[in-house]
Amino acid sequence: FFSTLMPLVNVGRCKSSGSDVQLYYDAYGDPTHEPLLLIIGLGTQCIAWSEQFIEMLVGKGYYVVRFDNRDTGLSSHLDHL
């Protein structure tokens, strides 16, 4: 069981400021396995998914990816909106 910390990924531009919008994500398991994307509720960081839960999914053969929503955690914060 291990985490691959990934860089921020650009997902678009903010129309009002023109700045890049980036999401932070990390991944666990073997990237050649079937991917499973964990989507957490609005305003919650990806670290809310417990390590035990992720470890269980990886143990079942999934490549698990989780991410921080915009304005949360390490993803872009659009405070000017």
N, C-alpha and C positions, 0 to 999 in steps of 0.2 A: 504494500500500500504506500503510495507516494503521491505527492502533489507536484504538478508542473506549473510553476508560477508563470503566467503569460503576461506579455506587455498589454498595454491598453490597445484596444482596437477602435479605429475610427468608424463611426456609424452614420455620420452625416454632418451637416452644418446647421448651426442655429441661425434662423432667418433674420432675427432682430440684431444680433451682434456679429454674425459672420464667422464666429469661432467654431472650431471643430468640436463635435460632441464625441466623447470617447467612453467606452465601457470597459471596466476592469473585469477580467475573468481568470479562473484557474481551472485546471483539469487534473483528473486522477485516473490512474490505470493505463492500460495499453491502448494507444491511439489507433491500433488496427482492429480493436473490438468495436462492437455496435455502440454508437454514441447515445448518451442519455443526457438531455439538457434539463437541469433543475431550474425552475422559474419560481422565485420567491415573491411574496406579496409586495405591494407598493411601499416604498420607504424603508425596506428592510435590507440589510447587507447580506451578501452571500454566506458570510460566516455563521448565519443562523441555522444553516443545514449542519447538523451534528456530524462530527468526524465518524462516529459509529455508524450512522446511516449511510454515509458515503462509502465507508469501508465495506459495508454489507453489499452495496450495489456493485462495487468493483469486484468483490468476491464472487458475485453472480455472473461476472464476465462483461460488465459494461465499462465503457470509457465515459466517465462522468465529468460533465462540465457545469460549472456554476458561475454566476456573474452578479455584479452589483448593478442595480438599477441606476438610471440617471439621477443625479442629485443625492446619491447615497454612497457611502464608503469611499472607495478609490476611483469611482467613475466621475465624469465631469459634473460640476455643480453649476447650474445656471442661475446664480443668485440675483441677477439683474431682471429676471422675469417676474 
